[in-house]
Amino acid sequence: MIYDTILEKFNRGEKQFALLIDPDKFTDTQKSELIDILKHVTPDLILVGGSLVSEDSASFIQQLKQDISLPIIQYPGSAMQLAPTADAILFLSLLSGRNAEFLISHHVSAAPLIKKHKIEPISTGYILIDGGCTTSVQYISQTQPIPGDKDDMAVATALAGEFLGMKLLYLEAGSGAKNPVPTKLISAVKTQVSIPLIVGGGLNTTQKIKDACLAGADIVVVGNVLEKDISLLREFAQLVKS
């Protein structure tokens, strides 16, 4: 099981690096470059998806799996994006918002198909943090992010997610965020929860990635900056592993 592997690394204190691929923005050239890079460096996780995806996610994942042997986890923006070809799915519940569609409704629609296609669901509490601009996830979900200086609100939301039985917690500033999740907020959440903590959004430099790891992120997710330069994958992955 993919989650078991995540948990084993977490229990050993290993930091994990996740590559996020948006099917709408990932070109054939980038795919070829990625395959070459994966001969030398291996991300812990490969996530596929986004807030708004027009590409056929199932076909895109199937194409990736022809050349990539790593398990592929779907990172869906809605039930409409469900891909039977994925090995696992982050079963995301937007805990920081109050839009029932993203708290439970999409999950009800997707659950029978996840069961039918034997996709491993990984329940994940998704917590949107203000990244300094209106991001796609904020616009699509019609929810307000938690302000970056409201550590107590983030902690309370994260604890609620853990108490509800979530297996992972995801602090997200949003794709293309001007600012990543503040390190002070990451640390505040990390000290209060006991399950793996994912951090993503705005992590576009080695220093920001290092800061997130040192603050307490167990898994860092990088995507947007790699769309511009996929070769950075090697540098970022090696940094997290170190």
Helices and strands as residue ranges (DSSP letters): H 2-11, E 16-21, H 28-37, E 45-49, H 57-67, E 72-75, G 79-81, E 88-94, H 100-100, I 101-105, H 106-116, E 120-128, H 136-141, H 151-163, E 168-172, H 183-190, E 197-200, H 206-215, E 219-222, H 224-228, H 232-241
